[in-house]
Amino acid sequence: MQGTYDRLGVHVFASRRDVVRGANGRIAKKHRRAPAMREVRKRFYHEMLDCHQRHQDLVRTFRL
């Protein structure tokens, strides 16, 4: 998932909402609102937000 996060094109200081918006663009249109894919979408969004949090932690730790 790290590679997908890197291709979202969001800055490390972007908000969580910006990350979800970018991740939504990576999901196929037919799956964006499919009720059967709800849990998969939630897991994908959470993984993108976890990657974003790790990047923010790195920046805070090393003050990049």
C-alpha positions in Angstrom: 0.0 0.0 0.0 3.0 2.3 0.4 3.4 2.6 -3.4 -0.3 3.5 -3.8 0.0 6.1 -1.1 3.0 7.6 -2.8 1.0 8.0 -6.0 -1.8 9.8 -4.4 0.1 13.0 -4.8 -0.8 14.4 -1.4 1.7 16.4 0.6 2.7 15.2 4.0 1.1 18.2 5.6 -2.3 17.5 3.9 -5.3 16.8 6.0 -6.9 13.4 6.4 -9.8 14.5 4.3 -7.3 15.3 1.4 -5.9 11.8 1.7 -9.3 10.2 1.5 -10.2 12.3 -1.5 -7.0 11.3 -3.2 -7.6 7.6 -2.3 -11.2 7.8 -3.7 -9.8 8.8 -7.0 -7.8 5.6 -7.1 -10.9 3.4 -6.7 -12.7 2.2 -9.9 -15.9 4.1 -10.5 -18.0 1.0 -10.4 -16.7 0.1 -6.9 -17.0 3.6 -5.3 -20.6 3.1 -4.2 -21.1 -0.6 -4.5 -22.6 -1.8 -1.1 -20.8 -5.1 -1.5 -17.4 -3.3 -1.6 -18.0 -1.2 1.5 -15.7 -3.1 3.9 -12.9 -3.3 1.3 -13.2 0.5 0.7 -13.0 1.2 4.4 -9.9 -1.0 4.8 -8.3 0.8 1.8 -9.0 4.2 3.3 -7.7 3.2 6.7 -4.5 1.8 5.1 -4.0 5.1 3.2 -4.5 7.1 6.4 -2.1 4.8 8.3 0.6 5.5 5.7 -0.1 9.2 5.9 0.2 9.1 9.7 3.6 7.3 9.4 4.9 9.9 7.0 3.8 12.7 9.3 5.4 11.0 12.3 8.7 10.7 10.3 8.6 14.4 9.5 7.9 15.3 13.1 10.7 13.1 14.3 13.4 14.3 12.0 11.9 17.8 11.5 12.2 17.5 7.7 
